[in-house]
Amino acid sequence: MKRLAVLGHPVSHSRSPAMQNAALEALGLGGEWRYESVDLAPNEFAEHVMAMPTQGFVGANVTIPHKEAALAVADAASTAAQAIGAANTLTFADSSIRADNTDATGLQAALPDSVAGRAVLVLGAGGSARAAVWALGGQGASVSVWNRTPERADALVRDLAGVGAGTAAEGRLAPVTADQARGGSFDVIVNCTAVGMEDEDPFEQLPLDPERFDAAILLVDLVYAGSESRLIREARARTARTIDGLEILVRQGAESLRIWTGMDPPLEVMRDAARKGRSKT
């Protein structure tokens, strides 16, 4: 049995096992491959990952809070993972660990339009935010980054300045304050924070003015703890276009599955399984 897993803390909410196991069945690999979830505290991560190849694992997805640690433990990394400074996909082969970042490619695949020349607000400064900034800046967007801890937004901008098409020198990548984020004019807003996982009021936690949402705005919310986040509901009610966290999960998961199996993932099967709920594994 070839084993795959999602590694996180917490990880019980993850739809990845249901989604990926359904995809493996559709590809005819259900009897040979199995995808599961593993909850790891930060101090357990590196040691556990190093032992996974001896336990039959051929790959793993990595979620909060381990994406930067995943890159650090790898022997080799893709250009995207190195530039972003975080990885969400690990592959175990030939006694080595390779790191990839499909958060970036998954987000790019989910976007309905080009973001070149568009004004984008990224909320958060963790691994997913780094991937979003790299992907969107690389497509020529002007990206503003807000984080509750300003120093983390500053560090993200310093790290990614000059990466891809968007550069700080060109004025296309910059940290912003809460007031600047709330009052700014943005074409695309990407929520990379965990706000919304408990269905809390996003407008109390994030620097967003609900009255500014309209049909000209595209909201991407990476939160998918429920069938639809409160932020997505509020934005849609105000006619904004939306992409929810489950679609992003499907897209990045599909890219990971392609890396591990070399096969084209069944997107509709993965969408259906992700939206139906969690598996028992």
Disulfide bonds with the S-S distance in Angstrom:
none
